Amino acid sequence: MEVTLRVHELSFRYGGHPVLDRLSFAINRGDFVGIIGPNGSGKTTLLKNMAALLSPEGGAILLEGRSLETWSRRELGRQMAFVQQRENSGFNFLVEEVVAMGRNPYLSRLQGLRREDREAIDRALSLTGCHHLRERELFALSGGERQRVALARALAQETPLILLDEPTTFLDLGYQVEIMELLHSLNSREKITLVLVMHDLNLAARYCQKLMLLHQGRIYAWGSPAEVLTEDNILEVYRLKVLVEPHPLEGTPQVIPIATPEGAPRMDGRQRVHIIGGGGSAGPIIKELYLEGFSLSIGVLSAGDSDWSTARRFGLELVEEAPFTAISEKRYRENLALISRAGAVVVAPFYVGPGNYLNLEAAWTALARGKPVFLLDEPPMASRDFTGGRGEALFRKLIREGAILLEAPDGEAIRRRMAGRGSND
């Protein structure tokens, strides 16, 4: 793979404060690289060093094998283009005039546009879908249109490398996807090497071939989106507990925040809740109570069930049964053992059949032993009972004997009931 840009032991300081600490990596020709990381991690500073807008304190940056310091501004302008986070112009130029500025590296002072310059401008306008805007004034454009004009100016430079600082910032979702689709097209069809700073991890994962995760001025992870966007990496760098799941269409990793910015919910070990569910009925309950700070367990779940998958992702202690198998006496007893360690039981609105009827029996046993039992009944049990009425009868018995109906998972109600009886039994 041919290297376009190589960074070796790069360090940089602002006013004596270290921002980048001995970064080393290579950008290959044709790469589509996203630089990610929390605020203050050095993303934009790194990009500006790569664009020769800042001079490193230590280390070196090589473009096509030559130190950036040896390139003139005109030479650099023919090799790389830089698109700022927000293009601010003090003058209300026409769009065509803005794009024409991309030809400056090829023109001497006071030289007019040549035929090849006009062709490059036309091509840049066409590639970015800005041709119809060429006679419009810059100040009259929307944010998304201005961003496309900034890209058109960069394309007019006809460089093999474009650096972009947060190209989707301040744009609504539609414009964000539009800009990223455009960049993807430029990379795949025009073979332009792209390096961009991104805040949106999901957009970065969907469109970038490689990601660089910065943390405290250093490279924490560098590789494919699947290699970089792991739950452990995000917890360590962003202090945020997340789920990482494949995009349903693209298969790329998608980050789903599930916890507080401190990185994990504030767990109170005395407030343990056991959940009884299955078939996806417990997913919202798991998330809500997890974020409320409860310690959770769940059972009995069929291996491979959607609630089973959710419980495993959240790290819950669980009892599982083999797929397509009725709950055995052994698993039933294991479920009761988890219930005995809990301060309360929450029964999700799962569908009850002969194979999982023992889960409802476990809720009854918990109530009989003095545990607070909370029931969710939407959809109603009458529509969820496939046991010939046995399930609904037991459900009604639970209510008569003191189980509490909830409209939704209610952490405060559960806490109050648990506190009223002295936490765990």
HELIX and SHEET records of a PDB file:
HELIX    1   1 LYS A   43  MET A   50  1                                   8    
HELIX    2   2 LEU A   68  THR A   70  5                                   3    
HELIX    3   3 ARG A   73  GLY A   77  1                                   5    
HELIX    4   4 VAL A   95  ALA A  100  1                                   6    
HELIX    5   5 MET A  101  TYR A  106  5                                   6    
HELIX    6   6 ARG A  115  LEU A  127  1                                  13    
HELIX    7   7 HIS A  131  LEU A  133  5                                   3    
HELIX    8   8 LEU A  138  ALA A  140  5                                   3    
HELIX    9   9 GLY A  143  ALA A  156  1                                  14    
HELIX   10  10 LEU A  173  ARG A  189  1                                  17    
HELIX   11  11 LEU A  201  TYR A  207  1                                   7    
HELIX   12  12 PRO A  225  VAL A  228  1                                   4    
HELIX   13  13 GLU A  231  TYR A  238  1                                   8    
HELIX   14  14 GLY A  283  LEU A  291  1                                   9    
HELIX   15  15 SER A  306  ARG A  313  1                                   8    
HELIX   16  16 GLU A  329  SER A  340  1                                  12    
HELIX   17  17 TYR A  357  ALA A  368  1                                  12    
HELIX   18  18 MET A  381  SER A  383  5                                   3    
HELIX   19  19 ARG A  390  ARG A  400  1                                  11    
HELIX   20  20 GLY A  411  GLY A  420  1                                  10    
SHEET    1   A 4 HIS A  17  ASN A  28  0                                        
SHEET    2   A 4 VAL A   3  TYR A  14 -1                                        
SHEET    3   A 4 GLY A  58  LEU A  63 -1                                        
SHEET    4   A 4 ARG A  66  SER A  67 -1                                        
SHEET    1   B 6 MET A  80  VAL A  83  0                                        
SHEET    2   B 6 LEU A 161  ASP A 165  1                                        
SHEET    3   B 6 THR A 193  VAL A 197  1                                        
SHEET    4   B 6 PHE A  32  ILE A  36  1                                        
SHEET    5   B 6 LYS A 210  HIS A 215  1                                        
SHEET    6   B 6 ARG A 218  GLY A 223 -1                                        
SHEET    1   C 2 VAL A 242  PRO A 246  0                                        
SHEET    2   C 2 PRO A 253  PRO A 257 -1                                        
SHEET    1   D 6 GLU A 317  GLU A 321  0                                        
SHEET    2   D 6 PHE A 294  SER A 302  1                                        
SHEET    3   D 6 ASP A 268  ILE A 276  1                                        
SHEET    4   D 6 ALA A 344  VAL A 347  1                                        
SHEET    5   D 6 VAL A 373  LEU A 376  1                                        
SHEET    6   D 6 ILE A 404  LEU A 406  1                                        
END                                                                             
